[in-house]
Amino acid sequence: GREILFWDPVTGKQITENQRDTSWSTWTSKLGFEVMGIWADGAGNDDVNSVCRSNSQEYVLTCDDFGGVRLFNFPCVADDAPYRLFRGHSSHVTNGVFSADDRYVFTAGGHDRAAFQWRTIGVNKDDTMQDSRELQRVYDVDQDTFAKRKELTRAPPPKWGALDAEGKYFGPLDG
């Protein structure tokens, strides 16, 4: 029921004091005051699959059931908080994490079985404008190359053979 319970690992007893102002070394929970803004209006409990706060503690990353990877400011406490949406996976994204220096994000897809490595700009404090310009240059070259490709032609559809008396499939005819 969207409830967070805290336990003392030494005694095994539940901690009943308010933990709202506790400073955590990591943040991977989908629930909590610091991440209440990641939820869109009408979102289901299972729409967000993973949460990961950056090591700089300034950003939080979410992965969702709709192929989206979202980057929010941390803490993310406002309703309908602003975010940057990144797409690439063709189905739900099961998990996402920051690299130790926050320069990369790694995500794992569900049905597409893809692992993506995303380069971040500005998340790491040591990023420079040169890093940003270099990344933009690579992006522009890729876009130019893509735009200059000739129209791809599709192969003609195969001609299918007849089924045998038992109704078994023989596949396409050669030729």
N, C-alpha and C positions, 0 to 999 in steps of 0.2 A: 503494500500500500504506500509506496513513495515515502518511506520512513527511514531515517538513518539512526542506527543504534551504535553506541560505542562500547567497547569492552576493554578491560585492563588485561593485557596479555600475561602478566605475572600472576594475578589472583584469579583470573577467569571470571571476574564479576563485572556486571554491567556498570558503566559510568553514567550516572543520571544527571550530572551537572551540565549546564549549557556549554557546548564546545564551539559556539559561533566565532569567537575571536581567537581560536587556537591556530597557530601557524604550523602548517603541514609542509613537509619537505617535498612532497609531490601532490598532484591532484588528478585522480583518474575516476572520481565518482561522478555519475550523471546527476546526482542530487546534492543539494546544499545551497546555502545562501550565496556563495561566491559564483555559482553557475546557474542561478535560477533564470537568467535571461537567455539561455540557449534554447529554451523550449518555445516553439511557435504556438500561436493560438490553435487549439484543437489537436495538438500533437499527442500521439499515444505514448504510453509508457515505454514502448519498445522501438520507437522511431529513431532515437539516437542510440547508436550501437557502442560508441566509445568516446571517451573524453580524455584529453591529455593536456596538462598545463606545460608551457614552455619552461625551460630551466631558468630563464631570466625572470620568470613569474609575472610577465607582462601580457601574455597571450594564452588563449586556450583554444584547442583544436577539437572539433567534433566530427564524427563520421556517422552517416545516417543510412537509412533503408532506401534512399532514393538516389544513390550514387554520388551524394554530395560530401565534400570535405569543406568544412567551414572554419574560418579563423576569426575569433572574437578577441576583444581586449579582455584582460583579466584584472580584477574581478568583473564578472559579467552579471550585473544585478538588475539592470533595467529591462522591463518588458519590451519585447520586440527589439532587442539590442542590435545595433548595426554589426554587420559581419561581411567578410569577403568569402564568396562561394567559388570553389574550384571543382571542376568536373573532369573526368577522365575515365573513371570506372563505368562499366556498362550495367552494373547491378549494384546491390547494396555493398557498402564498405564496412568490413567487419572490425577493423582496428586501425589506429593511427598513432604514431609517436614522433616526438622531436628527437633529433640527434643530440649528443651531449653538448655541442656548441650552438644549437638552435639554427644552424645553417641549412639543415635539411629536415624534411618531414617524410616519413615512410608510412605508406598505407597498404593495407591488404584488402583485396576485393573478395567478394563472396562467390557468386556463380561465375564471374569472369576469371577467377583464379589468378588474378594479376597482382603483382607487387609493384608499387610505384614509388619512385624517389622524386620528391619535389624540392626544388631549390627555393629557399626563402631569401628575401631581400629586406633588410631593415629590422628583422627580428633579433639578429645578433648585433650587439652594440658596436662591434668592430667592423661591420660592413661599411664600405665607403661608396661614394658616388661612382667611383670607377667600377666597382662590382656591378652596380645597377646599370651603367652604360654598357658594360661588356655583355651582360645578360640580355639587354635590349638588342644589341647588335646581333647576337646569335639568334634571337627570336625573329628579327627582321630578315636575316638570311634564310631561315627556315621557311618563312612566309613567302618570300620571293621564289624560292625553289618550288614550293607547292603550287604557286600561282602559274608558273611557267610550264608545268607538266602538261603534256598533251592529254586530250580527252581519252580516258581509258575505254577500250572496246571490250565488250563482253564476248566470251566464247559462245557459239551457237548452242542451244539446248541439245542434250543428247537425244538420240532416237532409241526408244525403248523396245526391247524384244517382246515377243509373245510369251505368255505364261504356258508352262507345260500342262499336261492333263491333270496333274495333282495340284495345280494352282501355285506352284513354287515360282519365285521371282528369279529371272535370269540376269537382270541388269541391262545396261545400255548396250546397243549394238556397236561394234567397232566400225569405223569408217566414215 
